């Protein structure tokens, strides 16, 4: 009854921002559990290098470099994927941006860049890949869209990252709205809200892990296994009945004092 509950064998996934950080953790986990994984990132050299690194022991990780900061870039990626695959089982909208500046100095371009990449891109890339996701979906095995939000979309942190906070809160609610629509096509949309994981986006966790760990109720920063495990759960049969929800993977930071 519970055999292969977490298996991703025979499934094809696309992970945006997959060359490093959380995207790379998720891609590695998907590959370990049997998926064929496409990764995309703005920097082609880094994307190619990660795909080569992860393509071991018969695993298929394919690099599709693309700048997703515009709808045109999203369309180009969708076209690249459709030239290679007739359907897509799993889409992970992980590519993101952040900006910090004092309230009176916060620039418009810092607002627009973050809102575009963190909210606009997940929506339009999912829209452009709707047909491929529908082609993979069925009552027995729904297709999956997993949006990578942030614990900062649920609680404040002390940093003045106005557009980042707003964008991640928006993505959590966008996840619900898309889920309500796409479930009719047997496409299940969910989100993960990561806490402190070592990445370019979270340099504090990367460069000062011990200090960040002291502020985290569980006493450590997140590991690759923590992030991959949550994504595998949502992507696999185990997560088929989770629709529109956002799972905080944060070591208890949602309940910590600011």
DRENDO-1510 file (C-alpha; in Angstrom, 1 decimal, always signed):
<recs>
REC; n; res; u; v; w
REC; 1; UNK; +0.0; +0.0; +0.0 .
REC; 2; UNK; +2.8; +2.4; +0.9 .
REC; 3; UNK; +5.4; +1.2; -1.5 .
REC; 4; UNK; +7.1; +3.9; -3.5 .
REC; 5; UNK; +5.3; +6.6; -1.6 .
REC; 6; UNK; +8.1; +9.0; -2.1 .
REC; 7; UNK; +9.4; +7.8; -5.5 .
REC; 8; UNK; +9.8; +10.2; -8.4 .
REC; 9; UNK; +10.8; +7.5; -10.9 .
REC; 10; UNK; +9.5; +8.3; -14.4 .
REC; 11; UNK; +8.8; +11.9; -13.6 .
REC; 12; UNK; +10.3; +15.0; -15.3 .
REC; 13; UNK; +11.0; +18.1; -13.2 .
REC; 14; UNK; +12.1; +21.7; -13.9 .
REC; 15; UNK; +13.8; +23.6; -11.1 .
REC; 16; UNK; +14.4; +27.3; -11.6 .
REC; 17; UNK; +17.3; +28.9; -9.9 .
REC; 18; UNK; +18.7; +25.3; -9.8 .
REC; 19; UNK; +22.4; +26.0; -10.1 .
REC; 20; UNK; +23.0; +26.7; -6.4 .
REC; 21; UNK; +21.4; +27.1; -3.0 .
REC; 22; UNK; +17.9; +25.8; -2.3 .
REC; 23; UNK; +17.3; +25.0; -6.0 .
REC; 24; UNK; +20.4; +22.8; -6.2 .
REC; 25; UNK; +19.3; +21.0; -3.0 .
REC; 26; UNK; +15.9; +20.3; -4.5 .
REC; 27; UNK; +17.3; +19.2; -7.8 .
REC; 28; UNK; +19.7; +16.8; -6.1 .
REC; 29; UNK; +16.9; +15.3; -4.0 .
REC; 30; UNK; +14.7; +14.8; -7.0 .
REC; 31; UNK; +17.5; +13.1; -8.9 .
REC; 32; UNK; +18.2; +10.8; -5.9 .
REC; 33; UNK; +14.5; +9.7; -5.9 .
REC; 34; UNK; +14.4; +8.9; -9.6 .
REC; 35; UNK; +13.3; +12.0; -11.5 .
REC; 36; UNK; +14.8; +13.5; -14.7 .
REC; 37; UNK; +15.6; +17.1; -13.8 .
REC; 38; UNK; +16.1; +20.2; -15.9 .
REC; 39; UNK; +17.6; +23.1; -14.1 .
REC; 40; UNK; +17.7; +26.7; -15.2 .
REC; 41; UNK; +19.7; +29.7; -14.0 .
REC; 42; UNK; +20.7; +33.1; -15.4 .
REC; 43; UNK; +24.4; +32.3; -15.5 .
REC; 44; UNK; +25.0; +29.6; -18.1 .
REC; 45; UNK; +28.4; +28.5; -16.9 .
REC; 46; UNK; +27.2; +27.9; -13.4 .
REC; 47; UNK; +24.0; +26.1; -14.6 .
REC; 48; UNK; +26.1; +23.9; -16.9 .
REC; 49; UNK; +28.5; +23.1; -14.1 .
REC; 50; UNK; +25.8; +22.1; -11.6 .
REC; 51; UNK; +24.1; +19.9; -14.2 .
REC; 52; UNK; +27.3; +18.1; -14.9 .
REC; 53; UNK; +28.0; +17.7; -11.2 .
REC; 54; UNK; +24.6; +16.2; -10.5 .
REC; 55; UNK; +24.6; +13.9; -13.5 .
REC; 56; UNK; +26.2; +11.0; -11.8 .
REC; 57; UNK; +25.4; +7.3; -11.5 .
REC; 58; UNK; +23.0; +7.4; -14.4 .
REC; 59; UNK; +21.1; +10.4; -13.2 .
REC; 60; UNK; +19.9; +12.9; -15.8 .
REC; 61; UNK; +20.3; +16.6; -14.9 .
REC; 62; UNK; +20.0; +18.9; -17.9 .
REC; 63; UNK; +21.0; +22.6; -18.0 .
REC; 64; UNK; +18.7; +25.1; -19.7 .
REC; 65; UNK; +20.2; +28.5; -18.9 .
REC; 66; UNK; +17.8; +31.4; -19.0 .
REC; 67; UNK; +17.2; +34.8; -17.5 .
REC; 68; UNK; +13.7; +34.7; -16.1 .
REC; 69; UNK; +13.4; +38.3; -15.0 .
REC; 70; UNK; +11.0; +39.0; -17.9 .
REC; 71; UNK; +8.0; +37.2; -19.4 .
REC; 72; UNK; +10.0; +37.0; -22.6 .
REC; 73; UNK; +12.7; +35.0; -20.7 .
REC; 74; UNK; +10.0; +32.7; -19.3 .
REC; 75; UNK; +8.6; +32.1; -22.7 .
REC; 76; UNK; +12.0; +31.3; -24.1 .
REC; 77; UNK; +12.5; +28.7; -21.3 .
REC; 78; UNK; +9.1; +27.2; -21.9 .
REC; 79; UNK; +9.9; +26.9; -25.6 .
REC; 80; UNK; +13.3; +25.3; -24.8 .
REC; 81; UNK; +11.6; +22.7; -22.6 .
REC; 82; UNK; +8.8; +22.0; -25.0 .
REC; 83; UNK; +11.3; +21.2; -27.7 .
REC; 84; UNK; +12.7; +18.5; -25.5 .
REC; 85; UNK; +9.6; +17.2; -23.5 .
REC; 86; UNK; +6.0; +16.8; -24.4 .
REC; 87; UNK; +4.9; +17.0; -20.7 .
REC; 88; UNK; +6.2; +18.2; -17.4 .
REC; 89; UNK; +5.4; +16.4; -14.1 .
REC; 90; UNK; +6.9; +18.9; -11.6 .
REC; 91; UNK; +7.7; +22.6; -11.8 .
REC; 92; UNK; +9.6; +24.2; -8.9 .
REC; 93; UNK; +9.5; +28.0; -9.0 .
REC; 94; UNK; +12.6; +28.7; -7.0 .
REC; 95; UNK; +14.4; +31.6; -8.8 .
REC; 96; UNK; +14.3; +34.7; -6.6 .
REC; 97; UNK; +15.8; +38.0; -5.8 .
REC; 98; UNK; +16.2; +40.2; -2.7 .
REC; 99; UNK; +17.0; +43.8; -2.0 .
REC; 100; UNK; +17.7; +45.7; +1.2 .
REC; 101; UNK; +17.9; +49.4; +1.9 .
REC; 102; UNK; +16.6; +51.9; +4.5 .
REC; 103; UNK; +13.0; +53.0; +4.1 .
REC; 104; UNK; +13.8; +56.5; +3.0 .
REC; 105; UNK; +16.4; +55.3; +0.5 .
REC; 106; UNK; +14.7; +52.2; -0.9 .
REC; 107; UNK; +14.9; +52.5; -4.8 .
REC; 108; UNK; +12.2; +51.8; -7.3 .
REC; 109; UNK; +14.4; +49.4; -9.2 .
REC; 110; UNK; +15.0; +47.4; -6.0 .
REC; 111; UNK; +11.2; +47.1; -5.7 .
REC; 112; UNK; +10.5; +46.2; -9.3 .
REC; 113; UNK; +13.4; +43.7; -9.7 .
REC; 114; UNK; +12.3; +41.7; -6.6 .
REC; 115; UNK; +8.5; +41.8; -7.3 .
REC; 116; UNK; +9.1; +40.8; -10.9 .
REC; 117; UNK; +11.3; +37.8; -10.2 .
REC; 118; UNK; +9.6; +36.6; -7.0 .
REC; 119; UNK; +5.9; +37.1; -8.0 .
REC; 120; UNK; +5.5; +37.8; -11.7 .
REC; 121; UNK; +7.9; +35.1; -12.9 .
REC; 122; UNK; +6.3; +32.2; -11.0 .
REC; 123; UNK; +2.9; +33.2; -12.3 .
REC; 124; UNK; +3.8; +33.6; -16.0 .
REC; 125; UNK; +6.2; +30.6; -16.1 .
REC; 126; UNK; +3.4; +28.4; -14.7 .
REC; 127; UNK; +1.0; +29.9; -17.2 .
REC; 128; UNK; +3.4; +29.2; -20.1 .
REC; 129; UNK; +3.9; +25.6; -18.9 .
REC; 130; UNK; +0.3; +25.0; -18.2 .
REC; 131; UNK; -0.2; +22.8; -21.2 .
REC; 132; UNK; +2.9; +20.7; -20.4 .
REC; 133; UNK; +1.7; +20.2; -16.8 .
REC; 134; UNK; -1.8; +19.3; -18.0 .
REC; 135; UNK; -0.4; +16.7; -20.4 .
REC; 136; UNK; +1.4; +15.0; -17.4 .
REC; 137; UNK; -1.6; +15.2; -15.0 .
REC; 138; UNK; -4.1; +12.6; -14.2 .
REC; 139; UNK; -6.5; +11.6; -11.4 .
REC; 140; UNK; -4.1; +8.9; -10.3 .
REC; 141; UNK; -0.9; +11.1; -10.5 .
REC; 142; UNK; -1.4; +14.9; -10.5 .
REC; 143; UNK; +1.2; +17.2; -11.8 .
REC; 144; UNK; +2.9; +19.5; -9.2 .
REC; 145; UNK; +3.9; +23.1; -9.0 .
REC; 146; UNK; +6.0; +24.0; -5.9 .
REC; 147; UNK; +6.6; +27.7; -5.3 .
REC; 148; UNK; +9.5; +28.6; -3.1 .
REC; 149; UNK; +8.4; +31.4; -0.8 .
REC; 150; UNK; +10.2; +32.3; +2.5 .
REC; 151; UNK; +9.6; +32.4; +6.2 .
REC; 152; UNK; +9.9; +36.2; +5.6 .
REC; 153; UNK; +6.5; +36.0; +3.9 .
REC; 154; UNK; +5.0; +34.7; +7.2 .
REC; 155; UNK; +6.9; +36.7; +9.8 .
REC; 156; UNK; +9.1; +39.8; +9.9 .
REC; 157; UNK; +12.9; +39.7; +10.1 .
REC; 158; UNK; +14.9; +42.7; +11.3 .
REC; 159; UNK; +16.2; +43.6; +7.9 .
REC; 160; UNK; +14.7; +46.4; +5.8 .
REC; 161; UNK; +13.9; +44.1; +2.8 .
REC; 162; UNK; +10.6; +45.7; +2.0 .
REC; 163; UNK; +10.0; +44.3; -1.5 .
REC; 164; UNK; +11.3; +40.8; -0.5 .
REC; 165; UNK; +8.8; +40.6; +2.5 .
REC; 166; UNK; +6.0; +41.8; +0.3 .
REC; 167; UNK; +6.8; +39.5; -2.6 .
REC; 168; UNK; +7.1; +36.4; -0.5 .
REC; 169; UNK; +3.8; +37.1; +1.2 .
REC; 170; UNK; +2.2; +37.7; -2.2 .
REC; 171; UNK; +3.6; +34.4; -3.5 .
REC; 172; UNK; +2.1; +32.5; -0.6 .
REC; 173; UNK; -1.4; +33.9; -1.5 .
REC; 174; UNK; -0.7; +33.5; -5.2 .
REC; 175; UNK; -0.1; +29.8; -4.5 .
REC; 176; UNK; -3.6; +29.5; -3.0 .
REC; 177; UNK; -5.2; +31.3; -5.9 .
REC; 178; UNK; -3.4; +29.2; -8.6 .
REC; 179; UNK; -4.1; +26.1; -6.6 .
REC; 180; UNK; -7.8; +26.8; -6.6 .
REC; 181; UNK; -7.8; +27.1; -10.4 .
REC; 182; UNK; -5.3; +24.4; -11.5 .
REC; 183; UNK; -6.6; +21.7; -9.2 .
REC; 184; UNK; -9.4; +21.3; -11.8 .
REC; 185; UNK; -6.7; +20.2; -14.3 .
REC; 186; UNK; -5.2; +17.8; -11.6 .
REC; 187; UNK; -2.3; +20.2; -11.2 .
REC; 188; UNK; -1.5; +20.5; -7.4 .
REC; 189; UNK; +0.1; +23.8; -6.4 .
REC; 190; UNK; +1.8; +24.2; -3.0 .
REC; 191; UNK; +4.7; +26.2; -1.5 .
REC; 192; UNK; +7.6; +25.9; +0.8 .
REC; 193; UNK; +8.7; +28.7; +3.1 .
REC; 194; UNK; +12.3; +28.1; +3.9 .
REC; 195; UNK; +14.0; +29.6; +7.0 .
REC; 196; UNK; +17.8; +29.8; +7.4 .
REC; 197; UNK; +19.6; +27.7; +4.7 .
REC; 198; UNK; +23.1; +28.4; +3.5 .
REC; 199; UNK; +22.8; +30.2; +0.1 .
REC; 200; UNK; +23.8; +33.3; -1.8 .
REC; 201; UNK; +20.3; +34.6; -0.9 .
REC; 202; UNK; +20.9; +34.0; +2.8 .
REC; 203; UNK; +24.5; +34.9; +3.3 .
REC; 204; UNK; +24.0; +35.2; +7.1 .
REC; 205; UNK; +23.2; +31.5; +7.3 .
REC; 206; UNK; +26.0; +30.7; +4.8 .
REC; 207; UNK; +28.7; +32.8; +6.4 .
REC; 208; UNK; +27.7; +32.9; +10.1 .
REC; 209; UNK; +25.9; +29.6; +10.6 .
REC; 210; UNK; +26.8; +29.3; +14.3 .
REC; 211; UNK; +25.3; +32.7; +15.1 .
REC; 212; UNK; +22.2; +32.0; +13.1 .
REC; 213; UNK; +21.8; +28.6; +14.7 .
REC; 214; UNK; +21.7; +30.3; +18.1 .
REC; 215; UNK; +18.6; +32.3; +17.1 .
REC; 216; UNK; +16.9; +29.2; +15.6 .
REC; 217; UNK; +14.7; +27.2; +18.0 .
REC; 218; UNK; +16.0; +23.9; +16.7 .
REC; 219; UNK; +19.5; +25.1; +17.2 .
REC; 220; UNK; +20.9; +24.7; +13.7 .
REC; 221; UNK; +20.5; +26.0; +10.1 .
REC; 222; UNK; +18.7; +23.9; +7.5 .
REC; 223; UNK; +20.5; +21.1; +5.7 .
REC; 224; UNK; +20.3; +19.9; +2.1 .
REC; 225; UNK; +18.3; +17.0; +3.4 .
REC; 226; UNK; +15.8; +19.2; +5.1 .
REC; 227; UNK; +15.0; +21.1; +2.0 .
REC; 228; UNK; +15.1; +18.1; -0.4 .
REC; 229; UNK; +12.9; +16.1; +2.0 .
REC; 230; UNK; +10.1; +18.7; +2.0 .
REC; 231; UNK; +10.2; +19.1; -1.8 .
REC; 232; UNK; +10.2; +15.3; -2.4 .
REC; 233; UNK; +7.2; +15.0; -0.1 .
REC; 234; UNK; +5.2; +17.6; -2.0 .
REC; 235; UNK; +6.3; +16.3; -5.5 .
REC; 236; UNK; +5.7; +12.7; -4.8 .
REC; 237; UNK; +2.5; +10.6; -4.2 .
REC; 238; UNK; +3.0; +11.4; -0.5 .
REC; 239; UNK; +2.0; +15.0; -1.1 .
REC; 240; UNK; -0.9; +14.5; -3.6 .
REC; 241; UNK; -3.6; +15.6; -1.2 .
REC; 242; UNK; -1.8; +18.8; -0.1 .
REC; 243; UNK; -3.4; +21.6; -2.2 .
REC; 244; UNK; -2.6; +25.3; -1.9 .
REC; 245; UNK; -0.8; +25.1; +1.4 .
REC; 246; UNK; +2.6; +26.5; +2.3 .
REC; 247; UNK; +4.9; +24.4; +4.5 .
REC; 248; UNK; +7.4; +26.3; +6.7 .
REC; 249; UNK; +10.7; +24.5; +6.7 .
REC; 250; UNK; +12.5; +26.8; +9.1 .
REC; 251; UNK; +13.6; +25.0; +12.3 .
REC; 252; UNK; +10.9; +26.9; +14.3 .
REC; 253; UNK; +11.8; +30.4; +13.2 .
REC; 254; UNK; +8.2; +31.3; +12.6 .
REC; 255; UNK; +7.8; +31.1; +16.4 .
REC; 256; UNK; +11.0; +32.8; +17.4 .
REC; 257; UNK; +11.2; +36.4; +18.6 .
REC; 258; UNK; +12.4; +39.0; +16.0 .
</recs>
